[in-house]
């Protein structure tokens, strides 16, 4: 029975990480932006997103998986209060960055609307519950990075066909590409997979994942990507579900989980620095999400939040995906919470994170690329 309970608990955590234009509502937003935003749009004409549920704009709506967020209370603060497949109440961090760039929000690649002019300002390939390691995506039949890259190649071909070689290549080489993934490789694969834990120590597994970071980044470079942002890992031990499952009754962050995230994050700059030396014309950027989340968790009031330990949905301890549904009451004001469900931040937190990331990345994108 104990094993069954443990397996169920793990499955609950695994459930994490209508795309027609009218349903999404995003194309109705005023995206003209300020003069500064329009200048940014000439520098960065498109945003292309790879990753997991932290940036999935709805691709999982179109595949056979239980890892979905296309139902209330997800989307409660989205335009029109429509659940779109985003694992939050409103906009994702990549949505806010799009608004700063003055470009429309990216449609999920699997949306029937993701063709024609709408894809010239980018597209979203992310699939919830995936990771750097394709093996992670197999647990819930979601789309790993290898398949996301196949989608990218099709998108690239369509852009060149629509815009012509000159404008198309400008879009491809000047777009901002973002990778936001990696948490599932640990909490939804390694720590629930005894054979994997037996095969790899945490240090060896970190090395494996960093190898995938290099593999996919260099592949993207070979396909024409030049402005590439890699988000590091969040403090895994501060996610509400991880505290519930692994905190042994304590209500503070689980240090052992934070340690594996820190181990990965501390080695990531060396990998990126090495790639920068062999990618002329590129700008490879690490965007930090660990410290913004950790600092807000440690002192919520300083950042305008009331609640860090629990999410807005249900008890906030474990609810995520199908367990965060219409039958589960959600808090009245998600902006008071760092997390919306037991794994994913609120739109309000994402807006702060986007401000932080954008202010860091903008001068790098305006500076000369690698020689």
C-alpha positions as CSV (number, residue, x, y, z in Angstrom):
1,X,0.0,0.0,0.0
2,X,2.8,2.4,0.8
3,X,4.3,1.8,-2.6
4,X,0.9,2.5,-4.2
5,X,0.6,5.8,-2.3
6,X,4.1,6.8,-3.3
7,X,3.4,6.0,-6.9
8,X,0.2,8.0,-6.9
9,X,2.0,10.9,-5.3
10,X,4.6,10.8,-7.9
11,X,2.0,10.6,-10.6
12,X,0.3,13.7,-9.2
13,X,3.5,15.6,-9.6
14,X,4.0,14.3,-13.0
15,X,0.9,16.1,-14.2
16,X,2.7,19.3,-14.8
17,X,5.5,20.2,-16.8
18,X,-8.2,26.1,-28.1
19,X,-5.7,27.1,-30.2
20,X,-7.9,28.6,-32.9
21,X,-7.2,32.3,-33.0
22,X,-10.7,33.3,-31.8
23,X,-10.6,30.9,-28.8
24,X,-7.2,32.1,-27.6
25,X,-8.2,35.7,-27.8
26,X,-4.5,36.7,-28.0
27,X,-4.7,38.2,-31.4
28,X,-7.2,40.8,-30.1
29,X,-4.6,42.3,-27.7
30,X,-3.3,45.7,-28.5
31,X,0.3,44.9,-29.4
32,X,1.3,48.1,-31.1
33,X,3.5,48.9,-28.1
34,X,5.6,52.0,-27.5
35,X,8.1,53.5,-29.8
36,X,10.8,51.7,-27.9
37,X,9.0,48.4,-28.3
38,X,8.7,48.9,-32.0
39,X,12.4,49.5,-32.2
40,X,12.9,46.3,-30.3
41,X,10.7,44.5,-32.8
42,X,13.1,45.6,-35.6
43,X,16.0,44.1,-33.6
44,X,14.0,41.0,-32.6
45,X,11.3,40.3,-35.1
46,X,10.1,37.0,-33.6
47,X,10.1,34.9,-30.5
48,X,10.4,31.1,-30.8
49,X,9.8,29.0,-27.7
50,X,10.9,25.4,-26.8
51,X,10.3,23.7,-23.5
52,X,7.8,22.4,-21.0
53,X,4.7,23.5,-19.1
54,X,6.4,26.7,-17.9
55,X,6.1,28.0,-21.5
56,X,3.5,25.7,-23.2
57,X,0.9,27.9,-24.8
58,X,-1.4,25.0,-25.6
59,X,0.3,22.3,-27.7
60,X,-0.7,19.6,-25.2
61,X,-4.4,20.4,-26.0
62,X,-3.8,18.6,-29.3
63,X,-2.1,15.4,-28.2
64,X,-3.3,12.3,-26.3
65,X,-2.0,13.0,-22.8
66,X,-3.5,13.7,-19.4
67,X,-1.1,16.6,-18.9
68,X,-3.4,19.4,-19.9
69,X,-4.5,22.7,-18.6
70,X,-7.4,23.6,-21.0
71,X,-10.0,23.8,-18.3
72,X,-10.9,26.1,-15.5
73,X,-9.6,27.5,-13.2
74,X,-6.6,27.7,-15.5
75,X,-7.0,30.9,-17.5
76,X,-9.2,32.6,-14.9
77,X,-7.3,35.9,-15.5
78,X,-6.6,35.4,-19.2
79,X,-8.3,37.6,-21.7
80,X,-11.9,36.5,-21.7
81,X,-11.3,34.1,-18.7
82,X,-10.5,31.4,-21.3
83,X,-8.4,28.4,-20.4
84,X,-5.9,28.0,-23.3
85,X,-3.6,25.2,-22.1
86,X,-1.3,27.5,-20.2
87,X,-0.5,26.2,-16.8
88,X,-1.3,29.5,-15.0
89,X,-4.1,31.9,-14.4
90,X,-3.1,34.4,-17.1
91,X,0.0,35.0,-19.2
92,X,3.3,33.1,-19.3
93,X,6.7,34.7,-19.0
94,X,7.2,34.3,-22.7
95,X,3.9,36.1,-23.3
96,X,5.0,39.1,-21.3
97,X,8.3,39.2,-23.2
98,X,6.4,39.1,-26.5
99,X,4.4,42.2,-25.3
100,X,7.7,43.9,-24.4
101,X,9.0,43.2,-27.9
102,X,5.7,44.5,-29.4
103,X,4.9,41.2,-31.2
104,X,1.8,39.0,-31.0
105,X,1.7,36.2,-28.5
106,X,3.0,33.0,-30.1
107,X,0.4,30.4,-31.1
108,X,1.1,26.8,-30.2
109,X,2.5,25.0,-33.2
110,X,-0.2,22.4,-33.2
111,X,-3.0,25.1,-33.5
112,X,-4.8,25.0,-36.8
113,X,-4.3,28.8,-36.8
114,X,-0.5,28.5,-36.6
115,X,0.1,29.0,-40.3
116,X,0.4,32.0,-42.7
117,X,1.3,35.5,-41.5
118,X,0.7,34.7,-37.8
119,X,3.9,32.6,-37.6
120,X,6.2,35.3,-39.0
121,X,6.5,36.7,-35.5
122,X,7.3,33.3,-33.9
123,X,5.7,30.2,-32.7
124,X,5.5,28.1,-29.6
125,X,6.8,24.4,-29.7
126,X,6.7,23.7,-25.9
127,X,5.0,20.6,-24.5
128,X,4.2,20.3,-20.9
129,X,5.9,17.4,-19.0
130,X,8.9,17.3,-21.4
131,X,12.6,18.0,-20.5
132,X,16.1,18.2,-21.9
133,X,16.1,14.4,-21.9
134,X,13.7,12.9,-24.4
135,X,13.1,10.0,-22.1
136,X,11.3,12.4,-19.7
137,X,8.7,13.1,-22.3
138,X,7.8,9.4,-22.8
139,X,6.2,9.1,-19.3
140,X,3.0,10.9,-20.3
141,X,3.2,10.8,-24.1
142,X,4.2,14.4,-24.6
143,X,6.5,16.0,-27.1
144,X,10.3,16.0,-26.4
145,X,12.8,18.3,-27.8
146,X,13.8,16.0,-30.7
147,X,10.2,16.3,-32.0
148,X,10.0,20.0,-31.2
149,X,13.0,20.5,-33.4
150,X,11.3,18.6,-36.2
151,X,8.4,21.1,-35.8
152,X,11.0,23.9,-35.9
153,X,12.4,22.7,-39.3
154,X,8.9,22.8,-40.7
155,X,8.2,26.2,-39.3
156,X,11.5,27.5,-40.8
157,X,10.6,26.2,-44.2
158,X,7.2,27.8,-44.1
159,X,8.7,31.2,-43.0
160,X,11.1,31.1,-46.0
161,X,8.2,30.2,-48.3
162,X,5.9,33.0,-46.9
163,X,8.4,35.8,-46.5
164,X,10.9,34.9,-49.2
165,X,14.6,34.2,-48.7
166,X,15.8,37.7,-47.7
167,X,13.0,38.6,-45.2
168,X,12.7,34.9,-44.1
169,X,16.4,34.6,-43.3
170,X,16.3,37.9,-41.4
171,X,13.4,36.6,-39.2
172,X,15.2,33.3,-38.6
173,X,18.6,34.8,-37.8
174,X,17.3,37.7,-35.7
175,X,14.5,35.9,-33.8
176,X,14.9,35.3,-30.1
177,X,14.9,31.6,-29.2
178,X,14.1,30.5,-25.7
179,X,14.6,27.2,-24.0
180,X,12.6,26.8,-20.7
181,X,12.8,23.2,-19.5
182,X,14.7,20.8,-17.2
183,X,12.6,20.6,-14.0
184,X,10.7,17.5,-15.2
185,X,14.0,15.7,-15.9
186,X,14.4,15.6,-12.1
187,X,11.1,15.6,-10.3
188,X,9.2,13.8,-13.0
189,X,11.8,11.4,-14.2
190,X,15.0,10.9,-12.2
191,X,13.5,10.8,-8.7
192,X,10.6,8.5,-9.6
193,X,12.8,6.2,-11.8
194,X,14.9,3.8,-9.7
195,X,16.7,2.3,-12.8
196,X,17.7,5.8,-13.8
197,X,18.9,6.6,-10.2
198,X,20.9,3.4,-10.2
199,X,22.5,4.2,-13.6
200,X,23.4,7.8,-12.8
201,X,24.4,9.6,-9.7
202,X,22.9,13.2,-9.5
203,X,26.3,14.5,-10.6
204,X,26.4,12.2,-13.6
205,X,22.8,12.9,-14.5
206,X,23.6,16.6,-14.4
207,X,26.4,16.0,-16.9
208,X,24.0,14.1,-19.1
209,X,21.5,17.0,-19.1
210,X,24.2,19.6,-19.8
211,X,25.2,17.5,-22.8
212,X,21.7,17.8,-24.1
213,X,21.8,21.6,-23.5
214,X,24.9,21.8,-25.7
215,X,23.4,19.3,-28.3
216,X,20.2,21.3,-28.9
217,X,21.7,24.7,-28.7
218,X,24.4,23.8,-31.2
219,X,21.7,22.2,-33.5
220,X,19.6,25.4,-33.3
221,X,22.7,27.4,-34.2
222,X,23.4,25.1,-37.2
223,X,19.7,25.7,-38.3
224,X,20.1,29.5,-38.3
225,X,19.3,30.5,-34.7
226,X,21.6,33.2,-33.4
227,X,19.9,34.8,-30.4
228,X,19.4,31.9,-27.9
229,X,18.3,32.2,-24.3
230,X,18.5,29.3,-21.9
231,X,16.6,29.5,-18.7
232,X,18.3,27.7,-15.8
233,X,16.5,25.5,-13.3
234,X,14.2,27.0,-10.6
235,X,14.6,26.1,-6.9
236,X,12.9,22.7,-7.3
237,X,12.7,22.2,-3.5
238,X,10.5,25.4,-3.1
239,X,7.8,24.2,-5.4
240,X,4.7,23.6,-3.3
241,X,4.2,20.0,-4.5
242,X,7.8,19.1,-3.7
243,X,7.5,20.4,-0.2
244,X,4.4,18.4,0.3
245,X,5.9,15.2,-1.1
246,X,9.4,15.4,0.1
247,X,9.4,17.9,3.0
248,X,8.7,15.3,5.7
249,X,6.2,17.6,7.3
250,X,8.4,20.7,7.2
251,X,7.0,23.7,5.5
252,X,10.3,25.0,4.1
253,X,12.1,24.4,0.8
254,X,13.6,20.9,0.4
255,X,17.3,21.6,0.3
256,X,18.3,18.4,-1.5
257,X,16.2,19.3,-4.4
258,X,17.5,22.8,-4.5
259,X,21.0,21.4,-4.4
260,X,20.5,19.5,-7.7
261,X,19.1,22.6,-9.3
262,X,22.1,24.6,-8.0
263,X,24.5,22.0,-9.3
264,X,23.1,22.2,-12.8
265,X,22.9,26.0,-12.7
266,X,26.5,26.4,-11.5
267,X,27.8,24.3,-14.3
268,X,25.6,25.8,-17.0
269,X,27.7,29.0,-17.5
270,X,30.8,27.0,-18.4
271,X,28.8,25.1,-21.0
272,X,27.4,28.3,-22.5
273,X,30.8,30.1,-22.4
274,X,32.4,27.2,-24.3
275,X,29.6,27.4,-26.9
276,X,30.0,31.1,-27.2
277,X,33.6,30.6,-28.3
278,X,32.5,28.4,-31.3
279,X,29.4,30.2,-32.4
280,X,30.4,33.3,-34.4
281,X,27.6,35.7,-35.0
282,X,25.6,34.3,-32.0
283,X,24.4,35.7,-28.7
284,X,23.9,32.9,-26.1
285,X,22.3,34.1,-22.9
286,X,21.5,32.4,-19.6
287,X,18.3,33.7,-18.0
288,X,18.1,33.2,-14.2
289,X,14.9,32.0,-12.8
290,X,16.3,30.3,-9.7
291,X,17.1,33.5,-7.7
292,X,13.9,35.4,-8.6
293,X,11.7,32.5,-7.4
294,X,13.9,31.7,-4.4
295,X,14.1,35.3,-3.2
296,X,10.3,35.8,-3.6
297,X,9.7,32.5,-1.7
298,X,12.0,33.7,1.2
299,X,10.4,37.1,1.5
300,X,7.0,37.2,-0.4
301,X,5.9,40.6,1.0
302,X,9.0,42.3,-0.4
303,X,7.8,41.4,-3.9
304,X,4.1,42.1,-3.3
305,X,2.9,38.5,-2.5
306,X,1.2,37.1,0.5
307,X,1.6,33.4,-0.1
308,X,4.6,31.3,-1.1
309,X,4.1,27.9,0.4
310,X,0.8,27.1,-1.4
311,X,-0.7,27.7,-4.8
312,X,-4.0,29.4,-5.6
313,X,-5.7,26.3,-6.8
314,X,-7.4,24.1,-4.1
315,X,-5.3,23.5,-1.0
316,X,-2.3,24.7,-3.1
317,X,-0.3,21.7,-1.8
318,X,-0.7,19.2,-4.6
319,X,-3.3,20.3,-7.1
320,X,-1.9,20.5,-10.7
321,X,-3.3,19.7,-14.1
322,X,-6.4,17.4,-13.8
323,X,-6.3,17.8,-10.0
324,X,-6.7,21.5,-10.5
325,X,-10.1,21.6,-12.1
326,X,-13.6,23.2,-12.1
327,X,-14.6,21.3,-9.1
328,X,-11.7,22.6,-7.1
329,X,-12.1,26.1,-5.6
330,X,-9.5,28.6,-6.5
331,X,-8.4,31.6,-4.5
332,X,-10.1,34.9,-5.2
333,X,-7.0,36.8,-5.9
334,X,-4.2,34.9,-7.7
335,X,-2.0,37.9,-7.7
336,X,-1.4,37.3,-4.0
337,X,0.3,34.0,-4.7
338,X,3.7,33.2,-6.2
339,X,2.3,29.9,-7.5
340,X,-1.1,29.3,-9.2
341,X,-1.1,25.5,-8.9
342,X,1.4,23.4,-6.9
343,X,4.1,23.8,-9.5
344,X,3.6,26.8,-11.8
345,X,3.8,30.5,-11.0
346,X,0.9,32.9,-11.4
347,X,0.7,35.3,-14.2
348,X,1.5,38.1,-11.8
349,X,4.8,36.5,-10.8
350,X,5.6,35.8,-14.5
351,X,5.1,39.5,-15.2
352,X,7.8,40.3,-12.6
353,X,10.0,37.6,-14.0
354,X,9.7,39.0,-17.5
355,X,10.7,42.5,-16.3
356,X,13.8,41.0,-14.8
357,X,14.7,38.9,-17.8
358,X,14.0,41.6,-20.3
359,X,16.1,44.2,-18.6
360,X,19.0,41.7,-18.4
361,X,18.7,40.4,-22.0
362,X,18.0,43.6,-23.9
363,X,21.5,45.1,-23.8
364,X,23.0,41.8,-24.8
365,X,20.7,41.6,-27.8
366,X,21.6,45.1,-28.8
367,X,25.4,44.5,-28.4
368,X,27.6,43.0,-31.1
369,X,27.4,39.2,-31.4
370,X,30.2,36.7,-30.9
371,X,33.1,37.4,-33.2
